[in-house]
Amino acid sequence: MPSLNHACLLGTLPRTPTVHQTAQGTPVCMFDLQVDAMDRDGPCVIRVVVWGRHAEASAQHLGRNSVVCVAGPLRQSGRGTMEGVTRRTLEAVAEGMKFLSPLVRL
């Protein structure tokens, strides 16, 4: 059965993105993206992961309350807790993005 895993998300950053490098030197930027939920339970927050040159651009252009449009596949990641329980989270891997706020000077 064919499937398609691609999301286009438009929202604001509730916090400043974090940037680090992998052991191989590849830049990685992570941030939460707050999008409006279709119901009245409040906004939905989705973790976004950005790799390579897009990560560097994200670190330079994004800050708290920045508006951005992100496109890419969704992936599920899991982390174990001290109690031995696996917590799963859904995150978007940004393959393309458009900055919609003025440049943030850090």
C-alpha positions in Angstrom: 0.0 0.0 0.0 1.5 3.4 -1.0 2.0 6.0 1.7 3.2 9.6 2.0 5.1 11.0 5.0 5.4 14.7 4.5 4.1 17.6 6.7 4.0 21.4 6.1 3.8 23.3 9.4 3.4 27.0 10.1 3.9 28.3 13.6 5.9 30.3 16.1 8.8 29.3 18.3 8.0 29.5 22.0 11.7 29.4 22.9 15.1 30.1 21.2 16.4 27.2 19.2 19.4 25.1 20.4 22.3 24.3 18.1 25.1 21.7 18.4 27.3 19.6 16.2 27.5 15.9 15.8 30.7 14.0 16.4 31.3 14.2 12.6 30.9 18.0 12.7 27.4 18.3 11.2 25.4 21.1 12.6 22.0 20.2 14.2 19.4 22.7 15.3 16.4 21.8 17.4 13.4 23.9 18.3 9.7 23.6 19.3 7.1 24.9 16.9 3.8 26.0 18.3 0.9 25.5 15.9 -2.8 26.1 16.3 -4.8 23.0 17.2 -8.1 22.4 15.5 -9.8 21.9 18.8 -10.0 24.2 21.7 -7.4 22.4 23.9 -4.8 25.0 23.1 -1.8 25.0 20.8 0.0 21.9 19.7 3.8 21.9 20.1 5.9 19.9 17.7 9.7 19.3 18.0 11.6 20.2 14.8 15.0 18.9 13.8 17.1 20.7 11.2 20.4 19.4 9.8 23.4 20.9 7.9 23.3 24.4 6.4 19.6 24.8 7.2 20.6 24.3 10.9 23.1 27.1 10.7 20.6 29.4 9.0 18.0 28.6 11.6 20.4 29.5 14.4 21.1 32.8 12.8 17.6 33.8 11.8 15.3 32.3 14.5 14.6 33.4 18.0 11.7 33.3 20.5 8.4 34.2 18.8 9.8 33.9 15.3 7.3 32.7 12.7 8.5 29.9 10.4 7.1 27.5 7.8 8.7 24.0 7.9 8.3 21.2 5.4 9.5 17.6 5.7 8.8 14.1 7.0 7.6 13.2 10.4 9.5 10.6 12.5 9.0 9.0 15.8 11.8 8.8 18.3 11.9 7.0 21.7 13.9 7.6 24.8 14.0 5.4 27.9 13.3 6.8 31.4 15.0 5.7 34.6 12.0 3.6 35.3 12.6 1.6 32.1 9.6 3.1 30.3 10.1 4.2 26.6 8.7 7.6 25.9 7.9 8.2 22.2 7.7 11.6 20.6 6.8 12.8 17.2 9.1 15.2 15.5 9.4 16.9 12.1 12.6 16.7 10.1 12.9 20.0 8.3 14.0 19.5 4.7 12.8 23.0 3.7 11.9 26.1 5.6 10.8 29.7 5.1 11.5 32.4 7.7 8.5 34.6 8.0 9.6 37.0 10.7 12.2 39.8 10.5 15.8 38.8 11.1 16.6 38.2 14.8 19.8 39.7 16.0 21.4 37.6 18.8 
